[in-house]
Structures are given as structure tokens and as C-alpha cells.
């Protein structure tokens, strides 16, 4: 991936319920539980000469709300994706934001912070 | 453990400043500004507690075990933010009379200013540092990160990759 001169990161929060199959984890993660996930959406580009923005914050918030926050608020996680690990959630959120109708290729990374102990990144 | 002077080391250092800004393009109508900038177009402006992080890299001086004396880095960072701290950016900083003080443009201002200071610092190494007891090698500015809030920040540098 070519390097960028500007990266803008905006942090959102998603409260999700999940569970990892016991066969893959030997700990409490196999029980139904949840987290206040932090979702760092990273956008690359150059500031627009008129607005000074890589992307309007209102536009970014609208896209993230309609693409991620609302669907994940209205349905339980297991109805939206089969796998519910941090890696799988980060990958799905990144895939959704990379759609041309969302942020497209300007979204270069999604960093998912699950707890103080672990975080995940999906990037190109 | 023996130190390898040929290795590249990175140091991140923070400085804090507080400033007001207003995101309003005079060429646009009030409604267009509100649609584009939301509450940031408020006529009275908004204030933030900014955090500026500098990421510098260089080789280690084995005597001091530093790539650059931290007091000197602090002095350069202070020089960058002195012109911004407790100011109304649109009105008090000439750079922002032509450019809106968005997080991106404030980040660019800080990066370009600090980059110049770091270049001057590194260029002086070959002429003045020889007389001093500890000779620190030149350093380069890898990037700066500017936090406008804890939920919004911008990285600015010549060759950035998304960090993890």
C-alpha cells in the first residue's frame, strides 16, 4: 500500500454481545458476554482546499451511523455475522466501510479495541 | 545488553495547548457552512485542549542513551505551540487567515513548522555540537499526531501507514 501524508482517525463506540466457541478458547470467552468496543475508523487522503477536511465530520458520522452503528444496534451480532471474534468483527466492519457506497478506498483501516488487554486491526 | 548505534530509534513526545477555532468559509452562506461544519461553524467558535505528539527517529548516542536531548525536543515543541496556545486560531495566527483551522490544517501547520525546526537542529549538529561534550546524531521527524479530542486525531507526515 502506498504511504499517505494525512490519516484521520475518528473513534466510535459499539456495545456488542458475543461468544467464542469453547473449542477455540479455553476460558470465559466461551460464555455469552459483551464489551464496549471502541472502533477507530482511519481515513486517508489530502485536505480539501475549500473545507480543509479529508472528509466532513458530519458525512463521516452519517456513513458510520448508517453502515455500522445502526445495524449493529438493531440486531444481535450473531444475526449479522457467523464468527464473532475480534478479528472477525474488525474484518466485517472494515469490509462494510470499504464499500463504494460507504467510505470506499479512503478507509484504510479499522482498529477495534475490545478491552484494555486486546485490540484488533483490519487493514488493506 | 550492548547498544547498537546503527539501529534506528524512535521517540514520541507530547505537548499540550488550548485554542479556539471557527470552521466557517466566508465564501459560503450560513446554511452551507452549517451543513458542512455543523456546530463547528458556530459564530462564536469552539475551543479544544489539543495534544500534539511528535515522533522523531535517529541513531542512539551511547553516552547519553538518547537520540536527542529531551529538553531540546521540548524547546522545539514549545516553539511550535507558543504561537497557538490560548489563541483564537482564525484571528491570531496569520497562517489560518487563508486556511481554515481544521484538525488537518492545524496538523499540517505543526508538522511543517516542527519539521523545519528539526532540520535546523540537525543541520547545526555538524557545526556546533562538536564543541559540546555529548555529540547527538541528527534526527528526522517521522510524523506528528494532533489530537483535537480523545475521539478525533490526525497524523501528518511524508510516508504514513495505518498504525496498530
Boltz contact constraints between the chains, C-beta under 6 A:
constraints:
  - contact:
      token1: [A, 3]
      token2: [B, 159]
      max_distance: 6.0
  - contact:
      token1: [A, 3]
      token2: [B, 160]
      max_distance: 6.0
  - contact:
      token1: [A, 4]
      token2: [B, 160]
      max_distance: 6.0
  - contact:
      token1: [A, 6]
      token2: [B, 104]
      max_distance: 6.0
  - contact:
      token1: [A, 6]
      token2: [B, 156]
      max_distance: 6.0
  - contact:
      token1: [A, 7]
      token2: [B, 155]
      max_distance: 6.0
  - contact:
      token1: [A, 7]
      token2: [B, 160]
      max_distance: 6.0
  - contact:
      token1: [A, 8]
      token2: [B, 154]
      max_distance: 6.0
  - contact:
      token1: [A, 9]
      token2: [B, 153]
      max_distance: 6.0
  - contact:
      token1: [A, 10]
      token2: [B, 152]
      max_distance: 6.0
  - contact:
      token1: [A, 11]
      token2: [B, 151]
      max_distance: 6.0
  - contact:
      token1: [A, 42]
      token2: [B, 162]
      max_distance: 6.0
  - contact:
      token1: [A, 47]
      token2: [B, 104]
      max_distance: 6.0
  - contact:
      token1: [A, 52]
      token2: [B, 100]
      max_distance: 6.0
  - contact:
      token1: [A, 52]
      token2: [B, 102]
      max_distance: 6.0
  - contact:
      token1: [A, 52]
      token2: [B, 104]
      max_distance: 6.0
  - contact:
      token1: [A, 52]
      token2: [B, 105]
      max_distance: 6.0
  - contact:
      token1: [A, 53]
      token2: [B, 102]
      max_distance: 6.0
  - contact:
      token1: [A, 54]
      token2: [B, 104]
      max_distance: 6.0
  - contact:
      token1: [A, 56]
      token2: [B, 36]
      max_distance: 6.0
  - contact:
      token1: [A, 58]
      token2: [B, 38]
      max_distance: 6.0
  - contact:
      token1: [A, 108]
      token2: [B, 162]
      max_distance: 6.0
  - contact:
      token1: [A, 109]
      token2: [B, 162]
      max_distance: 6.0
  - contact:
      token1: [A, 121]
      token2: [B, 164]
      max_distance: 6.0
  - contact:
      token1: [A, 123]
      token2: [B, 162]
      max_distance: 6.0
